[in-house]
Amino acid sequence: MSLHAVSTNYPRQWQRPPLFIKSRSMRWLVYGGLFIYLAAAASSVEINWIRAYEGLDRGWRFLQGFLVPDFTSRWRDIVTGLRESLTMTVCSTIVGILVSIPIGIGAARNLAPAPVYYVCRGIIAVSRAFQEIIVAILLVAMFGFGPFAGFLTLAFATIGFIAKLLAEDIEEIEASQAEAIRATGASWLQLINYAVQPQVMPRLIGLSLYRFDINFRESAVIGIVGAGGIGATLNTSIDRYEYDSAGAVLILIIVIVMLAEYGSGLIRKRIK
Amino acid sequence: MTARSEFLQWLGWFLLVAAFVFCWRIMTQDTIWAFVHDAPRQGGDILARALPPRLDYLGQLWIPLWDTINMASLGTLAGTAIAVPVAFLAARNTTPSILVLRPIALFLIVASRSINSLIWALLLVSILGPGMLAGIIAIALRSIGFIGKLLYEAIEEIDEKQVEAVVSTGASRLQVIDYAIVPQVLPSFLGTTVFRWDINIRESAILGLVGAGGLGLKLQSSLNMLAWPQVTAIFLVILGTVFVSEWISAAVRKAIV
């Protein structure tokens, strides 16, 4: 009798458990707070509807320019821009990585003494804190317009990226291998060469290829503030409302990024 | 290591060095070295002018800062709203058509990822006129690719057994997505979104350089006036904001993943 009564008390309907916040009041507080913030944010946007409406025509022309790009009339500017962008990307990636390797080793807790560690971590933090475009503004002011300032910008940004990931990689190496090498009486350099380098090399190559992609994409941006490259070409064609040339530049950027991603994917697969 | 593979390795390094020298020569053919030699002095000069930062200028920066944060949040929201359907169309196991819709969705993702939000902003300011709307759309367009790529990869890596279990109850396609796929990808999806929001705050801080509102607008006018102490003040605000948003995003990701 009592058994029967208990069994009918089972819930007849299944209710989906909440995915994140268990407490109901907390959940409403978080979601409600988010909603209020987003509503406040949306109401703070002032939109000039007349101007936006007038822009529709231009937007349509841009879409047409993107679908039917004009490669020919600005071809010489495009070639100059691409040449600057590509050479800038290659040089900055190589130089950036060469500089990042010692900094990355210095920023690894298990290899470097404390003072070196803090200096290297500081360099990484500074490089990561400032975006490429801000660094580019400062370097263009110092070095003058042109791809050299862009090269320095990208190399500087590469340091923060590669050195940080390399340092984390080195900190996670298999300690027993390092110990084995140390037990043979190896010097510090031999330790790096025989215990650390073989363990981190495949990932370092993968990261370098990935950074190459990023540097090319960024090289298209820093041209806007005068650091050379395809961004300058793009900026000029948009300023002149030549959307078909701008469309051509954008398509070239997309194609090159796709090729670089595909190529680096192939190389990474072979290394693994 | 065989002689052949050793040879190939040396060849690879040699080609890399050759490519570097080649690119370096092309890149620097128009470089004016006098400017480069002069750069340390120029840098010192700018630094001397930029310090100390003009702190009373900070009072004028709160509203642009609010705009910057709003552009990032609304842009992330809009980008996410578009990225979710695109990701489901791009994932091999949820796409309705592998031959037509999947390549289109993948192309949208690549196109959005290849082009920086500053370039989108440049275009949109020229189309829509200066203001926050252009910035929001620029942020949204760039976010589609980032969120879409990570989400579709997460969808492709789900545990198929749960899908099978829900299918065997007679669930419809949408119910399968709702009960078998969404719960599996939701934590990583929210983590990705918050991470993108953090990146978007950095990016929206500079979108004003091309006329899209926020702190960048103040940066642009200060740079034009060569008011370096104001530039330093703006940098301080950007750095502080980036620091706080990175902390928020790290805390949220730690809580949900």
Interface residues (C-beta under 8 A of the other chain):
Chain A: L19 F20 Y37 L38 A41 A42 S44 V45 E46 I47 N48 R51 A52 E54 G55 R58 G59 F62 R83 E84 L86 T87 M88 V90 C91 I94 A129 F130 Q131 I133 I134 I137 L138 A141 M142 F143 G144 G146 P147 F148 F151 R217 E218 A220 V221 I224 V225 G231 L234 N235 I238 D239 Y241 A246 L250 I253 I254 V257 M258 E261
Chain B: L16 A19 F20 C23 W24 I26 M27 T28 D30 T31 I32 F35 V36 A39 Q42 G43 I46 W66 D67 I69 N70 S73 L74 L77 V110 A111 R113 S114 I115 N116 L118 I119 L122 L123 S126 I127 L128 G129 G131 M132 L133 I136 P183 L186 P187 L190 R202 E203 A205 I206 L209 V210 L223 F235 I238 L239 V242 F243 I256
